[in-house]
Every structure is written in C-alpha cells, then in structure tokens.
C-alpha cells in the first residue's frame, strides 16, 4: 500500500480521490486473495498439482478478464461458487477502479486548466496579470533567446480569466487563478522558488491600473524581504507620473512605455533607420545588446576601460555608467569608477567583459 500511496502522490491527486483509489485497490487485493484461496480449496483434489499461488494467479487473471486459460476450474463448485462470482466481482471492481482513476486524471487536468493546482517546479518566471496572448508570447519568446532562460517555464497569475488560453498551454505556460496581491495565491505559484517576476500593467483606460501594479509589487517585495526570497522583479507602468510611487515598492526594474513611441516616431522622421537600430539593440535575436555589469574596477577612470576595450579583440563598447542610481550615458573620460558603480556596455557576448576587466585589473590605475 505505501507504494500505491507514493504513485498517487506523484500524480498529485486530491486527498479524497487518493483515499478512494487506495480503498478500491485494497478491496481488489483482498478479493484476489479470497478467490485465489477458495479456488485452491475447491480444486486441489481434482488438480493435485495446484498450489495456493496458482489459485491467486488464476483469480487475478480472471478478475482482470485477461483469461490466459492456463488454469481453469474443473469442479462444479469451482465453476459456479468460485469462478462465476470471481468474474462478476472482478469486472465490477476493475471497472470501478479504472473509472475512478480516469475521473482522478480528468479532475487533475481540469484543476490545472483552471489554475487551482500548486506549482511544484522551480526556476520559473511568474507573470502577474494577463494582457493578451500575443504580448505574453513576445515577452517570453524574447526571454527564451537568452541562454539562462532558454528552458524556462512560465506561470501566469491572474483572476481576470477562468482558464489559460490554449495557445499558451502549448508553450510551457501554467496558470494560477487568483489575485496577485494575495500571499496565498503567490505561494501557490511557488514564488519562493521563482527566478523572476513580471508585473504587467492592466488596462490603460483604468485609472487605478498603476495603483494595482504598486499593490502587487509591494506585496511581492515584502515577501522577498521578510523571507529572503531571491528573484528579479520588473514592473510595467502606464503613466510616468506614477514612477515615484512605484519605486517605493522597490522593483528591480520599471518600464514606462508612455511617450516612447512618440519619441521614436520623431527620431525616425529625423534620422530614418533609428527604429531598426533600437529594435536590434533591445532584442536578443540578432546583433549586440546592452548589458549592465557590476565591476571591480573601483579607482579606475572610464578612459582606462575604454583603452582596455580597444586593446581587446572582442566587439564591445562602453556606453555609460550608473553612479549612485543615476544613469550617465557617454560619460566624461575622466570620470572615476567608484565602488557600487555599474558599467553599461554594448556587446555581442556578456562574458567578453570579464576578460577585459581582468586585463585592466592586472595593471595599475592611471588616476
């Protein structure tokens, strides 16, 4: 029975269904033993070579309707008092067991589709709010182009839909139904084992959409701080005027697309081709990308890094520096890198910077 319990636990069936299956399985085993012993008792005189084990084997073959024919009752008592009831009870029990098993599997599938199942796997990416199939596929498709996330699974947490659209079910998506501001719902999405969280903005026409994003981010940040969870959190903002509010929830990144399309249209008008350049830079699909690096080069000048880059065969450019949370693009060459600063690079490969950094560290700072 412990083996059956382990199998049923692996199938993650509801406790009530597990108990019903265990009871039916136990009853089938008991009947198998009873009919096996009765078969031996009624037939061993007519079939002297018969053993109790043969009787139990016959009962199992008969109850499952396999009917090998290697053993069969020869006496009237064996046929009508043992064989006949064995067939009737066997068909009933096995049929009921299979029906119950099928019901359990369908119940599991139904709960999975309706987002009522606990997420057990780890290193997944949680997406709070559902804003359309196309958007989710674009975000996750871009993420999968990165080597770290190429095999990632995604969990959508939302209370606005009843079940996950079929297009997403076939793309490594799972669904947890509920309000993302609920700790219980987030725990059901296995937040503690997640690799990261996206908080997507709701309907732009909803004046409270950014407030909802702030509420979700605050709950997630509190859990992250209190319980020591380690994952990235990026939030989408509808109105730039709410940037200060959302920053209080301490997401690792905030994306506010408001006005960005307008600026890009104007730049494309002034310098046709800008859109193609921006698209390539922000995508992992082709060409170089922006990278933000923590660095050990405290005490060195930006110029020292630029010289090191020029001497190295890798295709990499220094674009800017982040000092005390402030982003400075195209910084003055005399700017000194301090502890905690980050360098913004345009590169083909993330690991190229490590080799350049080590070469610079082997030299003395010029400042």
C-alpha positions in Angstrom: 0.0 0.0 0.0 2.8 2.5 0.7 4.0 2.0 -3.0 0.5 2.9 -4.2 0.4 6.0 -2.0 3.7 7.2 -3.4 2.4 6.7 -7.0 -0.8 8.6 -6.3 1.2 11.4 -4.6 3.4 11.7 -7.6 0.2 12.1 -9.7 -0.8 14.9 -7.2 -4.3 13.7 -6.9 -6.7 15.3 -4.4 -6.5 13.6 -1.0 -10.2 12.4 -1.2 -9.6 10.8 -4.6 -6.4 9.2 -3.4 -8.2 7.6 -0.4 -10.9 6.2 -2.7 -8.4 4.7 -5.1 -6.4 3.2 -2.2 -9.6 1.6 -0.8 -10.7 0.2 -4.1 -7.2 -1.1 -4.8 -7.1 -2.7 -1.3 -10.5 -4.3 -1.8 -9.4 -5.7 -5.2 -6.3 -7.3 -3.5 -8.4 -8.8 -0.7 -10.9 -10.3 -3.2 -8.0 -11.6 -5.2 -6.6 -13.4 -2.2 -10.1 -14.7 -1.1 -11.0 -16.1 -4.6 -7.5 -17.5 -5.0 -7.7 -19.4 -1.8 -11.3 -20.6 -2.5 -10.2 -21.7 -6.0 -7.4 -23.8 -4.4 -9.7 -25.2 -1.7 -12.3 -26.4 -4.3 -9.9 -27.6 -7.0 -6.8 -29.0 -5.3 -8.3 -32.6 -5.1 -9.3 -32.5 -8.8 -6.0 -30.9 -9.7 -3.3 -32.3 -7.4 -0.5 -30.2 -8.8 -2.4 -27.0 -7.9 -0.8 -24.6 -5.3 -2.2 -21.6 -3.4 0.0 -19.4 -5.6 -1.7 -20.9 -8.7 -5.1 -20.1 -7.2 -4.1 -16.5 -6.6 -2.7 -16.2 -10.1 -5.9 -17.6 -11.5 -8.0 -15.2 -9.5 -6.0 -12.2 -10.8 -6.2 -13.4 -14.4 -10.0 -13.9 -14.1 -10.7 -10.7 -12.2 -8.8 -8.6 -14.8 -10.6 -10.5 -17.7 -7.2 -11.4 -19.2 -8.1 -15.1 -19.3 -4.8 -16.8 -20.2 -6.5 -20.2 -20.0 -3.5 -21.9 -18.3 -5.7 -22.6 -15.3 -9.5 -23.2 -15.1 -12.0 -24.7 -12.6 -12.8 -28.4 -13.2 -15.4 -28.9 -10.5 -18.9 -27.7 -10.3 -18.2 -25.9 -7.0 -15.1 -24.3 -8.5 -17.0 -23.1 -11.6 -20.2 -21.8 -10.0 -19.3 -21.0 -6.4 -15.9 -19.5 -7.1 -15.4 -18.8 -10.8 -18.7 -17.2 -11.5 -18.6 -14.7 -8.5 -14.9 -14.0 -9.2 -15.8 -12.9 -12.8 -18.7 -10.7 -11.6 -16.9 -9.1 -8.7 -13.7 -8.7 -10.8 -15.4 -6.9 -13.7 -17.2 -4.6 -11.2 -14.1 -3.8 -9.1 -11.7 -3.4 -12.0 -14.3 -1.3 -14.0 -14.9 0.9 -10.9 -11.1 1.3 -10.3 -10.4 2.3 -13.9 -13.4 4.7 -13.9 -12.2 6.3 -10.6 -8.6 6.6 -12.0 -9.9 8.2 -15.1 -12.0 10.6 -13.0 -9.0 11.5 -11.0 -6.8 12.2 -14.0 -9.6 14.4 -15.6 -10.1 16.2 -12.3 -6.3 16.9 -12.2 -6.3 18.2 -15.8 -9.4 20.3 -15.1 -7.9 21.9 -12.0 -4.6 22.5 -13.9 -6.5 24.3 -16.6 -8.5 26.4 -14.1 -5.4 27.4 -12.2 -6.2 25.6 -9.0 -3.1 23.4 -8.7 0.0 24.1 -6.6 3.1 24.8 -8.7 5.9 22.5 -7.6 8.7 23.2 -10.1 11.3 25.9 -9.6 13.4 28.5 -11.5 10.2 29.6 -13.3 9.2 33.1 -14.3 5.9 34.4 -12.8 3.8 36.8 -14.9 1.3 38.8 -12.9 -1.8 39.8 -14.9 -2.9 38.6 -18.3 -2.8 41.3 -21.0 -3.2 39.1 -24.1 -1.7 36.1 -25.7 0.5 38.0 -28.2 2.1 40.1 -25.6 3.0 37.2 -23.3 4.4 35.2 -26.3 6.6 38.2 -27.3 7.9 38.7 -23.8 8.6 35.1 -23.1 10.0 34.5 -26.6 12.5 37.2 -26.2 13.5 35.9 -22.8 14.0 32.4 -24.1 16.6 33.7 -26.6 18.8 34.3 -23.6 20.8 31.2 -22.7 19.9 31.4 -19.0 16.2 31.3 -19.7 16.0 29.2 -22.8 14.4 26.3 -20.9 12.4 28.4 -18.5 8.7 27.7 -17.7 6.2 30.5 -17.1 3.4 30.8 -14.6 0.6 33.3 -15.2 -1.1 34.6 -12.1 -4.4 36.4 -12.7 -8.0 36.5 -11.6 -9.5 38.0 -14.8 -9.6 34.8 -16.8 -11.2 31.4 -16.0 -8.5 29.3 -17.7 -5.4 29.7 -19.7 -5.9 30.1 -23.5 -4.9 27.0 -25.5 -2.2 28.9 -27.4 -0.3 29.4 -24.1 -0.8 25.8 -22.8 1.5 24.5 -25.6 4.3 27.0 -24.8 5.4 25.9 -21.3 2.9 28.1 -19.6 1.0 27.2 -16.4 -1.8 29.1 -14.7 -2.6 30.1 -11.1 -6.0 31.7 -10.7 -6.3 34.4 -8.1 -5.4 37.9 -7.2 -1.6 38.6 -7.4 -1.8 40.7 -4.2 -2.8 37.6 -2.2 0.1 35.9 -0.4 -1.7 32.6 -0.6 -2.0 32.9 -4.4 1.6 33.9 -4.8 2.7 30.9 -2.6 0.5 28.6 -4.8 2.6 30.0 -7.7 5.7 28.9 -5.8 7.1 32.4 -5.5 9.9 31.4 -3.2 11.5 29.2 -5.9 10.9 31.6 -8.9 13.7 33.0 -10.9 11.8 36.3 -11.6 8.5 38.1 -11.7 7.0 40.3 -14.3 4.1 42.6 -13.3 2.2 43.7 -16.4 0.2 46.9 -16.4 -3.6 46.5 -16.7 -6.0 48.3 -18.9 -4.6 51.7 -19.8 -8.1 53.1 -19.6 -8.3 52.0 -15.9 -7.3 55.0 -13.7 -6.3 52.6 -10.9 -4.1 50.3 -13.1 -0.8 51.7 -11.8 -2.1 51.6 -8.2 -2.9 47.9 -8.7 0.7 47.4 -10.1 2.1 49.2 -7.0 0.0 47.0 -4.7 1.2 43.7 -6.3 4.8 44.9 -6.3 4.6 45.9 -2.6 3.3 42.5 -1.6 5.9 40.7 -3.6 8.7 42.9 -2.2 7.5 42.4 1.4 7.6 38.7 0.9 11.0 38.9 -0.7 12.4 41.0 2.1 10.8 39.1 5.0 11.5 35.6 3.8 14.8 36.1 1.9 13.5 35.2 -1.5 15.9 35.8 -4.3 14.4 36.7 -7.7 14.2 39.7 -10.0 11.1 41.8 -10.2 10.3 44.0 -13.2 7.1 46.1 -13.4 5.3 47.9 -16.2 3.9 51.3 -15.6 1.2 53.1 -17.7 1.8 56.7 -16.6 5.2 58.2 -16.0 3.8 60.5 -13.3 3.4 57.4 -11.1 7.0 56.4 -11.3 7.9 57.8 -7.8 5.0 55.8 -6.3 6.1 52.5 -8.0 9.7 53.0 -6.9 8.6 52.7 -3.3 7.8 49.1 -3.9 11.4 48.5 -4.9 11.1 46.6 -8.1 14.5 45.8 -9.8 13.3 47.5 -12.9 10.4 49.7 -14.2 9.3 50.0 -17.8 7.2 53.0 -18.7 6.3 53.0 -22.4 4.3 56.2 -22.2 5.5 58.6 -24.8 8.2 56.3 -26.1 6.5 55.5 -29.4 6.0 59.2 -30.0 9.7 60.0 -29.4 10.7 57.1 -31.7 8.4 58.3 -34.4 10.0 61.8 -34.3 13.5 60.3 -34.3 12.7 58.0 -37.2 11.4 61.1 -39.1 14.7 63.0 -38.4 17.0 60.0 -38.9 15.3 57.2 -40.9 16.7 53.8 -39.7 16.7 54.7 -36.0 13.8 52.2 -35.3 15.8 49.4 -36.8 18.8 50.2 -34.6 16.8 50.4 -31.5 15.0 47.2 -32.3 18.3 45.3 -32.7 19.7 46.7 -29.5 16.8 45.7 -27.3 16.4 42.2 -28.8 18.4 39.1 -28.1 17.5 37.7 -31.5 20.3 39.4 -33.5 23.4 41.6 -33.2 24.7 43.2 -30.0 22.7 44.1 -26.9 23.0 46.4 -23.9 24.5 44.9 -20.8 24.8 46.3 -17.3 27.8 45.0 -15.4 28.8 45.1 -11.8 32.5 45.9 -11.8 35.6 45.5 -9.7 37.3 48.5 -11.3 36.8 51.0 -8.5 39.5 53.6 -8.7 39.9 53.4 -12.5 38.8 56.0 -14.9 36.2 55.4 -17.6 39.1 56.1 -20.1 41.0 53.1 -18.7 38.1 50.9 -19.5 37.8 52.4 -23.0 41.5 51.8 -23.6 41.2 48.2 -22.4 38.3 47.6 -24.7 40.2 49.0 -27.7 43.1 46.6 -27.0 40.9 43.6 -26.7 39.7 41.7 -29.8 36.1 41.4 -28.6 33.5 43.6 -30.1 32.4 45.7 -27.1 31.8 49.4 -26.4 31.5 51.5 -23.2 28.1 53.3 -23.4 27.7 54.7 -20.0 27.9 54.3 -16.2 25.4 54.1 -13.4 26.6 56.1 -10.4 24.5 56.1 -7.2 21.4 55.0 -9.1 21.9 57.7 -11.8 22.4 56.7 -15.4 25.0 58.7 -17.3 25.4 57.9 -21.0 28.6 58.8 -22.8 30.3 59.9 -19.6 33.4 62.1 -19.5 36.5 60.0 -19.9 37.9 61.4 -16.6 35.0 60.1 -14.5 36.3 57.8 -11.7 34.6 54.5 -11.2 33.6 54.1 -7.6 32.6 51.0 -5.5 29.0 50.1 -6.4 29.0 51.7 -9.8 27.9 49.7 -12.8 29.1 49.9 -16.4 26.7 50.0 -19.4 28.2 48.1 -22.3 27.1 47.3 -25.9 28.4 43.8 -26.6 27.8 40.6 -28.5 28.5 38.4 -25.5 28.2 39.0 -21.8 31.4 37.1 -20.8 33.6 39.3 -23.0 33.7 42.0 -20.3 35.1 39.6 -17.7 38.3 39.0 -19.7 38.8 42.8 -20.4 38.2 43.6 -16.7 40.8 41.1 -15.6 43.4 42.6 -18.0 42.7 46.1 -16.6 43.0 44.8 -13.0 46.4 43.4 -13.8 47.6 47.0 -14.5 47.9 49.9 -12.1 45.1 52.6 -12.2 46.2 55.7 -14.0 44.2 58.0 -11.8 
